[in-house]
Amino acid sequence: MDYKKIKTSEEVYATLMRQHFGELRVFSTFSAPDGDYFGDPNVCRMMTEYGFDNTDIPILGIETTWDRQVENTYERVNEQHKYWLCIGVSD
């Protein structure tokens, strides 16, 4: 089964994470804290999707991006967050 991403708010994301704390598991993750060399090497990216055990698709996800800083790699300049819900689509 495949899924599409539906943009949502930080409040919806936080509510689902809080309500299902301990039940949600990491479905997938991508980390490029030194620059995304598969995309823009000047943008750092962290992305994680969460779902329940024994399911085929995640239910929600978050992506955080920030500008790469060569001098200070720990500072997250222009940090932005995107949130989404995952909706299953039939094959």
C-alpha atoms as a printed R data frame, in Angstrom:
   type eleno elety resid chain resno      x      y      z
1  ATOM     1    CA   MET     A     1  0.000  0.000  0.000
2  ATOM     2    CA   ASP     A     2  1.180  3.474 -0.822
3  ATOM     3    CA   TYR     A     3  0.255  6.772  0.799
4  ATOM     4    CA   LYS     A     4  0.102 10.460  0.108
5  ATOM     5    CA   LYS     A     5  1.114 13.263  2.432
6  ATOM     6    CA   ILE     A     6 -1.474 15.796  3.577
7  ATOM     7    CA   LYS     A     7 -0.061 19.010  5.041
8  ATOM     8    CA   THR     A     8 -1.124 19.617  8.642
9  ATOM     9    CA   SER     A     9 -0.295 21.948 11.524
10 ATOM    10    CA   GLU     A    10  2.128 21.756 14.405
11 ATOM    11    CA   GLU     A    11 -0.856 21.550 16.767
12 ATOM    12    CA   VAL     A    12 -2.286 18.446 15.060
13 ATOM    13    CA   TYR     A    13  1.152 16.803 15.005
14 ATOM    14    CA   ALA     A    14  1.780 17.590 18.695
15 ATOM    15    CA   THR     A    15 -1.677 16.378 19.731
16 ATOM    16    CA   LEU     A    16 -1.275 13.026 17.976
17 ATOM    17    CA   MET     A    17  2.233 12.542 19.378
18 ATOM    18    CA   ARG     A    18  1.033 13.372 22.898
19 ATOM    19    CA   GLN     A    19 -2.150 11.289 22.687
20 ATOM    20    CA   HIS     A    20 -0.335  8.202 21.373
21 ATOM    21    CA   PHE     A    21  2.933  8.549 23.292
22 ATOM    22    CA   GLY     A    22  4.434  5.097 23.735
23 ATOM    23    CA   GLU     A    23  2.356  3.617 20.894
24 ATOM    24    CA   LEU     A    24  3.915  5.363 17.904
25 ATOM    25    CA   ARG     A    25  7.095  3.946 16.396
26 ATOM    26    CA   VAL     A    26  9.562  5.401 13.907
27 ATOM    27    CA   PHE     A    27  8.598  4.175 10.433
28 ATOM    28    CA   SER     A    28 11.365  5.933  8.538
29 ATOM    29    CA   THR     A    29 13.958  8.597  9.119
30 ATOM    30    CA   PHE     A    30 16.392 10.647  7.063
31 ATOM    31    CA   SER     A    31 19.183 12.731  8.584
32 ATOM    32    CA   ALA     A    32 21.427 15.177  6.764
33 ATOM    33    CA   PRO     A    33 22.629 17.540  9.531
34 ATOM    34    CA   ASP     A    34 25.665 18.617  7.477
35 ATOM    35    CA   GLY     A    35 23.753 19.415  4.278
36 ATOM    36    CA   ASP     A    36 21.469 17.377  2.028
37 ATOM    37    CA   TYR     A    37 23.773 16.027 -0.675
38 ATOM    38    CA   PHE     A    38 20.806 14.298 -2.354
39 ATOM    39    CA   GLY     A    39 19.122 17.698 -2.667
40 ATOM    40    CA   ASP     A    40 20.528 21.102 -1.758
41 ATOM    41    CA   PRO     A    41 23.910 20.751  0.024
42 ATOM    42    CA   ASN     A    42 23.388 24.169  1.652
43 ATOM    43    CA   VAL     A    43 20.212 23.021  3.422
44 ATOM    44    CA   CYS     A    44 20.384 20.645  6.374
45 ATOM    45    CA   ARG     A    45 17.444 18.268  6.709
46 ATOM    46    CA   MET     A    46 15.982 15.894  9.301
47 ATOM    47    CA   MET     A    47 12.819 13.946  8.496
48 ATOM    48    CA   THR     A    48 10.923 11.286 10.494
49 ATOM    49    CA   GLU     A    49  7.643  9.456  9.952
50 ATOM    50    CA   TYR     A    50  5.750  7.659 12.725
51 ATOM    51    CA   GLY     A    51  3.173  4.890 12.777
52 ATOM    52    CA   PHE     A    52  1.733  2.061 14.825
53 ATOM    53    CA   ASP     A    53  3.114 -1.481 15.095
54 ATOM    54    CA   ASN     A    54  1.817 -3.984 12.525
55 ATOM    55    CA   THR     A    55  0.598 -1.362 10.044
56 ATOM    56    CA   ASP     A    56  1.645 -0.854  6.438
57 ATOM    57    CA   ILE     A    57  1.987  2.924  6.394
58 ATOM    58    CA   PRO     A    58  2.937  5.674  8.857
59 ATOM    59    CA   ILE     A    59  0.296  8.100 10.117
60 ATOM    60    CA   LEU     A    60  2.281 11.330 10.432
61 ATOM    61    CA   GLY     A    61  5.612 12.946  9.774
62 ATOM    62    CA   ILE     A    62  7.812 15.964 10.395
63 ATOM    63    CA   GLU     A    63 10.599 17.568  8.386
64 ATOM    64    CA   THR     A    64 12.959 20.172  9.804
65 ATOM    65    CA   THR     A    65 15.280 22.171  7.555
66 ATOM    66    CA   TRP     A    66 17.826 24.889  8.253
67 ATOM    67    CA   ASP     A    67 20.620 26.673  6.419
68 ATOM    68    CA   ARG     A    68 24.027 25.066  6.587
69 ATOM    69    CA   GLN     A    69 26.539 27.167  8.531
70 ATOM    70    CA   VAL     A    70 30.156 26.260  7.808
71 ATOM    71    CA   GLU     A    71 31.546 28.273 10.722
72 ATOM    72    CA   ASN     A    72 29.110 26.979 13.350
73 ATOM    73    CA   THR     A    73 27.474 23.670 12.406
74 ATOM    74    CA   TYR     A    74 25.374 23.632 15.615
75 ATOM    75    CA   GLU     A    75 23.468 26.839 14.895
76 ATOM    76    CA   ARG     A    76 20.174 26.285 13.055
77 ATOM    77    CA   VAL     A    77 19.703 29.426 10.970
78 ATOM    78    CA   ASN     A    78 16.301 29.853  9.270
79 ATOM    79    CA   GLU     A    79 14.945 26.676 10.873
80 ATOM    80    CA   GLN     A    80 11.590 25.595  9.415
81 ATOM    81    CA   HIS     A    81  9.235 22.713 10.175
82 ATOM    82    CA   LYS     A    82  6.717 20.932  7.962
83 ATOM    83    CA   TYR     A    83  4.130 18.485  9.276
84 ATOM    84    CA   TRP     A    84  1.952 15.985  7.437
85 ATOM    85    CA   LEU     A    85 -0.563 13.210  7.872
86 ATOM    86    CA   CYS     A    86 -0.213 10.030  5.822
87 ATOM    87    CA   ILE     A    87 -3.305  8.854  3.960
88 ATOM    88    CA   GLY     A    88 -3.341  5.399  2.365
89 ATOM    89    CA   VAL     A    89 -4.133  5.117 -1.338
90 ATOM    90    CA   SER     A    90 -5.119  1.907 -3.105
91 ATOM    91    CA   ASP     A    91 -2.785  0.361 -5.643
